[in-house]
Amino acid sequence: MAKAPSGSGRSARPVRPNSAGTSASRVPKNQSTQSEPSTQSGQSGQAGPSRPAVARRNAPPPASGIALFRRRHPMMSALVPVALVVLAVVALVVVKATGGAGGTPAASKVAAGSSTAATAGTSALPSGVLANVTSVSPTTLSAIGQPSATAAPTSTGAKTGLTASNGKAEILFIGAEYCPYCAAERWSVVEALSRFGTFSGLSATHSSTSDVYPDTQTFSFYGATYASTSLDFTSVELETNQASGDSYTTLQTPTSAEDGILAKYDKAPYTTQPGSIPFLDIDNKYISVGAGYSPQVLQGLSMQQIAAQLNDKSSAVAVAIDGEANRIAAAITAATGAQPLSATAAATSTAAATSTATTTSTATTTAGS
């Protein structure tokens, strides 16, 4: 589904399919996760906990010991390629002899402008999940607030916002379906943005089954649309959750403008892990790189089980997801001036915004009215 052309005035922006359908080098599955660094700045300029992230596919791979091995064992290094060729020939002979059709790759590239559940790694959203995510009570949200365990989006200090072709303030999310940290962050992004508009066409997916925090259940933005009177939402899912060798198949490719945003903001001081996902740009005014909480809290839970806990303020799942959603919603209001649509979300957004320096005046006015 293509992006709305410039000047179209469409309020619902579809997630853009990959126009190129080509793959790119990426950190191998067994090297995709990184250790969590010390601290990074939050909205108010105070040091906060780090946001766990995964290296993006165009980030330089970690150093290996291959060069050292070759220097120490030149003869063995020379024999390894020969042995690999022999093994490949033997494998082809075995397949041919047994009549197998095993030449099909683990996953195929998504054709430009199209996708199916089999190739995109998505499935139908379970009934009731979205309703639970978008109907958390104001009492629960206010009680949870902005937990100290989550890291606030970082202010860029930019005076000019990120404007979509329809003239609305734009929220940009870049992730990948294999990524467990992206899986965790999508729950909060869906909850936060649903306070300002409406999603349609959301589907279900899960993170890689062979990475850290395997099979984390989550939403997929691929093929979905978002309608809001004040905001525009664009999502780019770089790869599927389906393995192809030591990588994953390409799903979508950022535009040159989106690549420029990544080059500008997906680095210090906005993160101590440059070139990582998930990446969230809120109107170019606030940036989040990495998840606001650890995917560990979602391990072993289905989407229905996760969604069912969001209205329980004593649940670790609710504290993580609702708390991060509160931070995102507060950053959206601070960056764009957009107000939540419902009384439920409005009460929560006002309470959550009190801890941010940029919304101090709003909180003071509310308290004195």
PEDAJO-V393609 format. One record per helix or strand of 3 or more residues. SS is the DSSP state (H for helix, E for strand). FROM is the first residue (numbers start at 1). LEN is the number of residues. Records with the same first field share a line. If there is no record, write none. Layout:
SS=FROM-LEN / FROM-LEN
This chain:
H=29-3 / 66-7 / 74-25 / 117-4 / 129-5 / 138-7 / 180-14 / 256-10 / 295-4 / 303-6 / 316-21 / 343-11 / 357-12
E=39-3 / 47-3 / 169-7 / 198-3 / 203-4 / 217-4 / 225-3 / 231-7 / 239-6 / 247-4 / 279-4 / 286-4
